[in-house]
Amino acid sequence: MTISYLVTHSGGFHADELLSSVVLTRLYPEAQIVRTRDEGWITPAAGRLIYDVGRDYDAARGVFDHHQQQNPLRPDGRPYSSFGLIWHHYGQDYLRSHSVPEADIAAIHDKMDQNCVLPIDLMDNGAVQPSVAGPLLSKLTLPVLLESLKPVFDDPDDGAEDRAFARALDIARTFVEAAVAAEAAKRRADAMVRDAIQAAGTGRVLELQKGMPFRSAIKAARADHLLFVVHPRATDWVLMGIRLGSDTFDQRADLPASWAGLTDGALEAASGVKGGKFCHNRRFIAVADSRDAILAMAAIAVQEATT
């Protein structure tokens, strides 16, 4: 069926219909977005998809609302927003439109659902509050940031809300596309890291051919013997620790305390390695000017961490 209209509500906008619009405008680029509460528009009809308005959820009829009394729920009982419903039905096709390999579609769809879609669903339904991000970050969650793009309450221009929606849609699209690209890249990186783990054998240092996500692949491989990672970076080489988890900066092993905060000649003197350029004060990353130098520093870091 040809979709000519993407219908959502007028007035103030929220993250769920913005992000739904990101998906649907990608799949139906010729369709016109209609923001309205007019009964004639929000009634299912051929050639239209209706979301976040319409008082019903019926995919077969093309309506995806979640505000009705019998609101749609996920299998675990948590509520959907319009974004969750649209992602459930159209997310895999959206990923295909970005040339995500078919073998990765299901896994990336589920990962995106848990990491990006579910939080929007819960926040839009009041099941969680932005404050769960903490007092310093509560104003910086994606839903809050997107909704901050609404026009001010006393803007006299009748078209201000629609123009603000269009601007916010472009920004929302950037975030979603970046998230998809990152998840797809992580899948590619996982395969490369697995190969590098095999090459490292029982060694304590994992050498990668370039900077890439590595912690989850190391964890999945149960490569608990690894302590540090090295890789080239533009004109130099990097030595990094391996964080214990995604929500902590604690590492399996820190770089030597005597290197903390040092650069250039001072770091060369402290490490005894010619070519040492920098070590972060928190001891999670160091830089050298060559592969030989960074491997020498890695060997020293391993020795200190294991004795």
Legacy VTK file of the C-alpha trace (Angstrom):
# vtk DataFile Version 3.0
C-alpha trace
ASCII
DATASET POLYDATA
POINTS 307 float
0.000 0.000 0.000
1.260 3.466 -0.877
1.544 5.744 2.141
0.866 9.363 1.276
0.342 10.824 4.751
1.995 10.410 8.127
-0.477 11.762 10.649
0.386 12.771 14.190
-1.039 15.291 16.615
-0.648 19.041 16.407
0.430 21.305 19.248
3.364 20.652 21.524
5.572 17.735 20.483
7.332 15.015 22.419
10.210 12.648 21.760
8.005 9.659 20.918
6.245 11.088 17.863
9.426 12.867 16.752
11.375 9.605 16.808
8.482 7.746 15.205
8.599 10.351 12.445
12.312 9.680 11.964
11.556 6.029 11.189
8.501 6.623 9.046
9.911 9.461 6.947
12.872 7.233 6.109
10.587 4.447 4.935
8.062 6.746 3.231
10.112 9.737 2.053
7.396 10.959 -0.304
4.730 11.012 2.399
3.574 14.304 3.888
3.568 14.783 7.656
0.189 16.097 8.807
0.069 17.425 12.373
-3.574 17.676 13.390
-6.269 16.583 15.802
-8.997 16.829 13.206
-11.247 13.773 13.431
-11.259 13.314 9.684
-7.485 13.000 9.614
-6.977 10.836 12.706
-9.463 8.229 11.494
-7.795 5.269 9.717
-7.997 5.406 5.933
-6.097 4.128 2.933
-2.755 5.789 2.309
-2.106 7.054 5.816
-0.314 6.004 8.992
-1.537 7.560 12.221
0.654 7.637 15.339
0.535 9.119 18.831
-3.051 10.105 18.177
-6.218 8.285 17.148
-7.183 6.571 20.446
-6.441 3.088 19.096
-3.665 0.659 18.311
-4.400 -1.440 15.256
-1.422 -2.073 12.992
-3.619 -3.590 10.286
-5.559 -0.322 10.050
-2.437 1.838 10.342
-3.068 3.476 13.721
-0.475 3.461 16.515
-1.684 5.360 19.551
-1.018 4.546 23.197
-3.149 7.057 25.094
-6.351 4.993 25.209
-7.560 3.326 28.408
-6.502 -0.155 27.249
-3.057 1.025 26.343
-0.683 -1.345 24.521
1.875 -3.101 26.705
5.124 -4.885 26.026
5.237 -8.623 26.819
6.786 -7.767 30.198
3.891 -5.437 31.035
5.716 -2.159 30.526
3.905 0.445 28.399
4.594 1.309 24.807
4.717 4.847 23.495
4.107 5.528 19.823
7.845 5.160 19.224
7.871 1.674 20.720
4.923 0.652 18.559
6.446 2.074 15.388
9.810 0.494 16.173
8.144 -2.857 16.854
6.454 -2.867 13.445
8.863 -0.872 11.283
12.230 -0.917 13.044
13.682 -3.843 11.126
12.756 -2.294 7.789
14.308 0.963 8.991
17.562 -0.867 9.692
17.457 -2.492 6.258
17.059 0.961 4.721
20.451 1.805 6.263
22.030 -1.300 4.679
22.509 -3.099 7.993
23.508 -6.704 7.129
20.536 -9.045 7.310
22.365 -11.312 9.744
22.603 -8.393 12.211
19.080 -7.001 11.821
17.376 -8.870 14.665
20.188 -8.322 17.168
20.545 -4.601 16.411
16.768 -4.146 16.427
16.590 -5.656 19.920
19.598 -3.698 21.171
18.152 -0.444 19.898
14.816 -1.334 21.446
16.342 -1.823 24.884
18.815 1.052 24.806
16.996 3.736 22.817
13.303 2.919 22.443
12.298 1.524 25.829
13.590 4.573 27.756
11.475 6.838 25.517
8.441 4.589 26.070
8.829 4.646 29.830
9.488 8.365 30.108
6.616 9.304 27.798
4.216 7.220 29.890
5.480 8.598 33.187
6.843 5.210 34.221
10.240 6.811 34.844
11.258 10.418 35.321
14.239 12.289 33.851
15.555 12.536 37.414
16.659 8.868 37.220
19.629 10.236 35.241
20.683 12.143 38.369
20.412 15.818 39.296
23.284 16.878 37.023
22.003 15.068 33.925
18.211 15.139 34.228
17.972 18.158 31.907
20.204 16.459 29.351
18.218 13.309 28.571
17.216 13.009 24.919
13.455 13.467 25.525
14.073 16.624 27.548
16.500 18.026 24.997
14.146 17.363 22.081
11.207 18.916 23.870
13.322 21.967 24.716
13.131 22.796 20.997
9.446 23.708 21.284
8.652 27.377 20.718
8.168 29.518 23.790
4.625 29.759 25.107
4.054 33.342 23.943
5.430 33.033 20.414
2.753 34.839 18.385
3.423 33.015 15.129
0.725 30.458 14.248
3.260 28.325 12.369
5.899 28.307 15.124
5.062 24.834 16.426
5.195 23.166 13.018
8.501 24.845 12.170
9.926 23.838 15.545
8.760 20.269 14.933
10.557 20.212 11.579
13.788 21.496 13.144
13.528 19.011 16.002
12.872 16.191 13.538
16.178 16.879 11.778
18.009 16.761 15.101
16.192 13.610 16.222
17.052 11.959 12.899
20.733 12.651 13.502
20.619 10.923 16.898
18.792 7.838 15.621
21.011 7.435 12.580
24.107 7.791 14.757
22.799 5.130 17.145
22.152 2.721 14.266
25.587 3.363 12.781
27.220 2.812 16.173
25.427 -0.487 16.776
26.274 -1.759 13.295
29.907 -0.714 13.753
30.038 -2.451 17.112
28.984 -5.704 15.476
31.806 -5.318 12.963
34.241 -4.474 15.752
33.219 -7.535 17.775
34.354 -9.832 14.962
37.685 -8.034 14.678
38.259 -8.129 18.439
37.490 -11.856 18.563
40.179 -12.459 15.923
42.648 -10.318 17.871
41.930 -12.247 21.080
42.785 -15.477 19.306
46.007 -13.933 18.010
46.934 -12.705 21.512
46.713 -16.220 22.943
47.600 -16.149 26.645
49.226 -12.727 26.426
48.020 -9.936 28.675
47.929 -7.264 25.958
45.408 -7.178 23.115
46.657 -5.484 19.953
43.987 -4.082 17.636
44.492 -2.765 14.122
42.671 0.478 14.961
40.625 2.078 17.709
37.264 0.350 18.122
34.811 -0.815 20.818
36.371 -3.813 22.536
35.095 -4.347 26.079
31.913 -6.293 25.287
33.744 -8.661 22.925
36.441 -9.297 25.539
33.748 -10.032 28.096
31.840 -12.329 25.720
35.032 -14.232 24.930
35.748 -14.569 28.678
39.252 -13.334 28.004
39.797 -12.525 31.660
43.574 -12.744 31.292
43.725 -9.561 29.203
44.713 -6.398 31.091
45.458 -3.784 28.436
44.700 -2.896 24.806
46.984 -1.177 22.291
46.174 0.236 18.875
47.472 2.794 16.361
45.929 6.263 16.215
46.702 8.615 13.331
50.373 9.458 14.016
50.870 7.671 17.347
49.918 4.587 19.387
47.589 4.211 22.360
47.719 1.991 25.461
44.404 1.616 27.311
43.023 -0.147 30.335
39.936 -2.380 30.183
36.983 -1.086 32.184
35.185 -3.534 34.446
31.774 -2.431 33.183
29.947 0.165 31.125
28.826 2.040 34.239
32.188 2.365 35.950
35.653 3.743 35.281
37.294 1.046 37.420
39.659 -1.092 35.357
41.118 -4.559 35.442
44.474 -2.860 35.939
45.644 0.747 36.020
48.706 2.097 34.309
51.683 2.667 36.641
51.140 5.354 39.259
54.548 6.852 38.497
53.344 7.773 34.988
50.219 9.672 36.041
49.888 13.068 34.404
53.320 13.006 32.757
54.195 13.989 29.185
57.133 13.748 26.813
60.531 13.810 28.501
59.110 13.411 31.986
57.172 10.317 30.933
60.190 8.901 29.111
62.253 9.317 32.277
59.602 7.753 34.534
58.884 4.809 32.231
62.329 4.299 30.786
60.754 4.124 27.305
61.953 6.432 24.567
58.941 7.781 22.690
56.475 8.006 25.568
54.304 11.074 25.001
51.429 11.191 27.521
49.731 9.383 30.386
46.387 10.522 31.724
46.308 11.510 35.357
43.617 8.873 35.947
45.935 6.223 34.430
43.506 4.741 31.911
45.313 5.793 28.733
48.883 6.450 27.605
50.315 7.460 24.236
53.646 6.786 22.540
55.077 7.688 19.169
55.586 4.147 17.841
54.374 0.580 18.094
57.643 -0.541 19.678
57.390 2.172 22.324
53.774 1.439 23.202
54.425 -2.312 23.452
57.364 -1.612 25.758
55.142 0.550 27.951
52.455 -2.142 27.893
54.965 -4.746 29.057
55.982 -2.527 31.979
52.332 -1.915 32.887
51.618 -5.664 32.844
54.639 -6.426 35.002
53.660 -3.819 37.582
50.018 -4.965 37.610
50.873 -8.622 38.094
53.608 -8.394 40.716
LINES 1 308
307 0 1 2 3 4 5 6 7 8 9 10 11 12 13 14 15 16 17 18 19 20 21 22 23 24 25 26 27 28 29 30 31 32 33 34 35 36 37 38 39 40 41 42 43 44 45 46 47 48 49 50 51 52 53 54 55 56 57 58 59 60 61 62 63 64 65 66 67 68 69 70 71 72 73 74 75 76 77 78 79 80 81 82 83 84 85 86 87 88 89 90 91 92 93 94 95 96 97 98 99 100 101 102 103 104 105 106 107 108 109 110 111 112 113 114 115 116 117 118 119 120 121 122 123 124 125 126 127 128 129 130 131 132 133 134 135 136 137 138 139 140 141 142 143 144 145 146 147 148 149 150 151 152 153 154 155 156 157 158 159 160 161 162 163 164 165 166 167 168 169 170 171 172 173 174 175 176 177 178 179 180 181 182 183 184 185 186 187 188 189 190 191 192 193 194 195 196 197 198 199 200 201 202 203 204 205 206 207 208 209 210 211 212 213 214 215 216 217 218 219 220 221 222 223 224 225 226 227 228 229 230 231 232 233 234 235 236 237 238 239 240 241 242 243 244 245 246 247 248 249 250 251 252 253 254 255 256 257 258 259 260 261 262 263 264 265 266 267 268 269 270 271 272 273 274 275 276 277 278 279 280 281 282 283 284 285 286 287 288 289 290 291 292 293 294 295 296 297 298 299 300 301 302 303 304 305 306
